Amino acid sequence: IINEHLFAFQKVCGMPAVFFKKLREGVHCDNCFDPILKRVTKSNCTSCYGTGFLYGYYPPIAGWADFNPDPKLTRITEWGETQPNQTDIKFTNYPLLVPGDIVVELESNKYWSISQVQPTQKNRTTILQICRLDAVNQADIEYTLAIPQVLRTSMIDALNARRKLIES
């Protein structure tokens, strides 16, 4: 089942993406972590990307995901109307995603933060993950996470090759 989903995402309906797993343990950041309060004091720290741990995220992992269109929602608040920028994705079982991880949609270069993960399991094995994503503001430090150019180029080339194959 996992291979079927992977095939569908790579060859039919998926889009190239890069996943940054957030560090949740390790060496605390010297620039922004307060050891007395045990919390981050600066959200736009360039050493830890606001995570409190040095380097902030593990190296990027390439993958294919099925991004759903952004739902058009409007919330009425006491300040007026707001339009949250959220979307959902379907993704295979690797890497296992958790809230706080970052997903980069390579074609549009849009950065998303995972806010909710709903795993689909069979016999206690995760086979599919459905995630709710919140858009990351372009002014946030996460937009400076580096994606190797070779990785970006190879994924976009694979997408373009798939499109040419479908057109012919």
Sequence and secondary structure as in RCSB ss.txt:
>XXXX:A:sequence
IINEHLFAFQKVCGMPAVFFKKLREGVHCDNCFDPILKRVTKSNCTSCYGTGFLYGYYPPIAGWADFNPDPKLTR
ITEWGETQPNQTDIKFTNYPLLVPGDIVVELESNKYWSISQVQPTQKNRTTILQICRLDAVNQADIEYTLAIPQV
LRTSMIDALNARRKLIES
>XXXX:A:secstr
 HHHHHHHIIIII EEEEEE B  SSSB TTTEETTTTEES TT TTTTTSSBTTSB   EEEEEEE       E
EETTEEE   EEEEEE SSS   TT EEEETTTTEEEEEEEEEEEEETTEEEEEEEEEEE  TTSGGGG    HH
HHHHHHHHHHHHHHHHH 
